[in-house]
């Protein structure tokens, strides 16, 4: 890793590298590429529209929308997995802001679906996972949803995978 006082980085690179180092340490695979503001806007619009489709037409139509999605121009295609996961975690807050503005009481399916749409527009092959809890009290089963990228859980605790049986994985087919 370069020194904190290195003079050969721009101010924006230093700010990103400083907080990225605190989260991932020295094994971070280089800087995370910047996402242009136009791509953020495109992802936000697609996310809001996708949430409206989910609310109005249900999961069947919404999952088709995710599968048929096309990445935005200048998307982050072909990034190394570690870099893609770091970029996705950086985008999580932006996506959740859109979710809170459009669906303030969104449950796990809507939040996970929105993140998968947001990341897919940016060129990251995220998947919405729908799962059933492996053990339950009583006769009812609990269902849950989260978003994964390259096998990494993005919007929940990583151990969620071990307590659930995956029923469905839905992602953008253009990216897989």
Secondary structure, 3 states (H helix, E strand, C coil): CCCCCCCCCCHHHHHHHHHHHHHHHHHCCCCCCCCCHHHHHHHHHHHHHHHHHHHHHCHHHHHHHHHCCCCCCCCCCCCCHHHHHHHHHHHHHHHHHHHHHHCCCCCHHHHHHHHHHHHHHCCCCCEEEEEEECCCCCCCCCEEEEEEECCEECCCCHHHHCCEEEEEEEECHHHC
